[in-house]
């Protein structure tokens, strides 16, 4: 659906740099009425989850070295309300989860 093309997507709030050096961001497309998370500068085993109230979180895990050098995106969560989007960073090993809200 090309939801992430320029002019169709916005960042919801600032980019966040985690304590491990990874960066995360909440993305939103008004055209697609969907939000998703992205991570970069990550380590193998890092994960992010994106959710909105009433839905299960959608997660991606950085699985290999190739994943650490590119943007990785969660599946999209639907909903026209962009104020209740939550993105959580889970570092490799699982300790120290950090969540951000739109």
C-alpha positions in Angstrom: 0.0 0.0 0.0 3.1 2.3 0.1 2.2 3.6 3.5 5.8 4.5 4.2 6.5 6.6 1.2 7.5 10.3 1.6 4.4 12.4 2.1 2.4 9.5 3.4 4.2 8.9 6.8 5.1 11.0 9.8 7.1 10.3 13.0 5.0 10.4 16.1 7.3 12.2 18.4 11.1 12.2 18.5 13.5 9.4 17.7 14.7 7.7 20.8 18.2 6.4 21.4 18.3 3.5 23.9 20.9 2.7 26.5 22.4 0.1 24.2 22.9 2.4 21.3 19.9 1.3 19.3 17.5 4.0 18.0 13.7 3.5 17.8 10.8 5.5 16.4 7.1 5.4 16.0 5.9 5.9 12.5 2.3 6.7 11.4 0.5 6.9 8.0 -2.7 8.9 8.0 -3.4 7.6 4.5 -3.3 4.0 5.7 -4.6 4.8 9.3 -1.8 2.6 10.6 1.2 2.9 12.9 4.4 0.8 13.2 7.8 0.9 14.9 11.2 0.9 13.5 14.7 0.2 14.9 18.2 0.8 13.7 21.8 0.6 15.1 20.5 -2.5 16.9 22.2 -5.7 18.2 21.3 -9.3 17.5 18.5 -10.2 19.9 17.1 -6.7 20.3 13.3 -6.4 19.7 10.6 -3.8 19.4 6.8 -4.1 19.9 4.2 -1.7 18.8 0.6 -1.6 20.1 -2.5 0.4 20.5 -5.2 -0.2 23.2 -7.3 -3.2 22.4 -4.8 -5.0 20.2 -2.0 -7.5 20.7 1.5 -6.1 20.3 3.3 -6.7 17.1 7.0 -7.6 17.6 10.1 -7.9 15.5 13.4 -9.4 16.7 16.8 -8.5 15.2 17.9 -12.0 14.1 21.3 -11.6 12.4 24.1 -9.3 11.5 22.4 -8.2 8.3 19.5 -6.9 10.4 21.7 -4.7 12.6 22.8 -2.5 9.7 19.4 -1.6 8.3 16.0 -0.3 9.5 13.8 -3.1 10.7 10.0 -2.5 11.0 7.2 -4.0 13.0 4.0 -5.1 11.3 1.4 -2.3 11.3 -1.3 -1.8 13.8 -4.5 -0.2 12.6 -6.5 2.7 14.0 -7.2 6.3 13.1 -6.2 7.6 16.6 -2.5 8.3 16.6 -2.3 9.4 20.2 -2.3 6.0 22.0 0.5 4.2 20.1 3.0 2.6 22.3 6.5 1.3 21.2 8.6 -0.8 23.5 12.3 -1.6 23.1 13.4 -4.9 24.5 17.2 -5.3 24.6 18.9 -8.6 23.8 18.5 -10.7 26.9 15.2 -9.1 27.8 16.3 -6.9 30.8 15.5 -3.2 30.8 12.4 -2.9 28.6 11.8 0.8 27.7 8.5 2.0 26.3 7.6 5.2 24.5 4.2 6.7 23.7 3.0 8.9 20.8 
